[in-house]
Amino acid sequence: MKLTYQLHKEEKAYFLHIQGDLIGDEVGPKLVEMVSDAVNDGIKNFVVDLSQVRYISSSGIGLLITMLTKMRNVDGEVYLTSPSEHVKKLLIITKLNNIFTVFDSVEEVKEKVS
């Protein structure tokens, strides 16, 4: 399933809502560019809503780690929200649940970053 996304900017955070398969294809560089834009805008919180993501490949994992590295280099953070059961299992197996802060909902993370 082709990846589509919407970016929603708020005062203290960027919210990226992804739908489809996160496989790090041609959309990958665009997503990393969005993190760079957030950094340039002085935003320290980048939220990735995974509720509509069915599958993440190894390239997709690399993409998430690149986004996290860019934000942490400026004392920022990438938060993951609403992963499906399949994506949750992947985060646990790869131990990325220990690297990323994962929230059950976008509302939960909004409470933290506001």
PLY file of the C-alpha trace (Angstrom):
ply
format ascii 1.0
element vertex 114
property float x
property float y
property float z
element edge 113
property int vertex1
property int vertex2
end_header
0.00 0.00 0.00
1.45 3.35 -1.07
2.48 5.72 1.70
0.59 8.97 2.10
0.97 11.55 4.83
-0.28 14.82 6.25
1.79 17.25 8.27
0.09 19.38 10.89
2.12 22.15 12.52
1.36 23.43 15.98
3.18 25.94 18.14
5.32 23.39 20.01
5.26 20.34 17.76
4.92 19.01 14.24
2.45 16.15 13.83
3.03 13.73 10.95
0.11 11.39 10.19
1.20 8.47 8.00
-1.04 6.03 6.12
0.15 2.90 4.30
3.42 0.99 4.36
6.50 2.73 5.75
9.19 1.26 3.51
11.55 4.23 3.12
10.89 4.55 -0.63
10.83 7.85 -2.52
8.76 9.43 0.26
11.53 8.81 2.83
13.67 11.85 1.95
10.56 14.07 2.09
9.83 12.88 5.64
13.41 13.55 6.73
13.15 17.00 5.13
10.08 17.71 7.28
12.14 16.98 10.38
14.83 19.35 9.08
12.14 22.01 8.58
10.96 21.51 12.16
14.54 21.91 13.40
14.95 25.08 11.30
11.69 26.43 12.77
13.03 25.84 16.30
10.54 23.04 17.01
11.80 20.42 19.48
8.94 17.89 19.25
8.08 15.79 16.21
5.15 13.39 16.56
4.66 10.49 14.14
1.16 9.00 14.17
1.47 5.33 13.19
-2.21 4.42 13.62
-2.70 3.92 9.86
0.64 2.17 9.19
0.25 -1.51 8.30
3.87 -2.45 7.72
7.36 -1.06 8.38
10.38 -2.43 6.47
14.00 -2.26 7.59
14.35 0.88 5.45
11.33 2.35 7.21
12.98 1.63 10.57
16.13 3.35 9.30
14.02 6.32 8.29
12.51 6.62 11.79
15.99 6.40 13.35
17.31 9.11 10.98
14.40 11.37 11.99
15.10 10.70 15.68
18.82 11.39 15.27
18.15 14.73 13.55
15.85 15.83 16.37
18.10 14.59 19.19
21.06 16.43 17.66
19.25 19.66 18.59
17.94 18.37 21.94
14.60 17.53 20.35
12.55 14.35 20.37
10.52 12.17 18.00
7.46 10.58 19.59
5.61 7.65 18.04
1.88 7.33 18.64
-0.87 4.79 18.14
1.10 1.87 16.66
-0.98 -1.09 15.51
-0.41 -4.44 17.24
1.80 -5.54 14.33
3.91 -2.36 14.52
4.07 -2.61 18.35
5.51 -6.13 18.02
8.08 -4.87 15.51
9.13 -2.07 17.88
9.56 -4.60 20.70
11.45 -7.16 18.58
13.86 -4.49 17.30
14.06 -2.92 20.79
13.08 0.42 19.27
10.48 0.73 22.03
13.49 1.42 24.30
14.81 4.16 21.98
11.59 5.93 21.02
8.97 7.25 23.38
5.74 5.57 22.30
2.28 6.84 23.24
-1.07 5.10 22.80
-2.71 8.18 21.28
-1.99 11.57 19.75
-4.00 13.16 22.59
-1.61 11.62 25.13
1.45 13.10 23.48
-0.26 16.49 23.08
-0.58 16.64 26.87
3.16 16.09 27.17
4.34 18.60 24.56
1.98 21.48 25.33
0 1
1 2
2 3
3 4
4 5
5 6
6 7
7 8
8 9
9 10
10 11
11 12
12 13
13 14
14 15
15 16
16 17
17 18
18 19
19 20
20 21
21 22
22 23
23 24
24 25
25 26
26 27
27 28
28 29
29 30
30 31
31 32
32 33
33 34
34 35
35 36
36 37
37 38
38 39
39 40
40 41
41 42
42 43
43 44
44 45
45 46
46 47
47 48
48 49
49 50
50 51
51 52
52 53
53 54
54 55
55 56
56 57
57 58
58 59
59 60
60 61
61 62
62 63
63 64
64 65
65 66
66 67
67 68
68 69
69 70
70 71
71 72
72 73
73 74
74 75
75 76
76 77
77 78
78 79
79 80
80 81
81 82
82 83
83 84
84 85
85 86
86 87
87 88
88 89
89 90
90 91
91 92
92 93
93 94
94 95
95 96
96 97
97 98
98 99
99 100
100 101
101 102
102 103
103 104
104 105
105 106
106 107
107 108
108 109
109 110
110 111
111 112
112 113
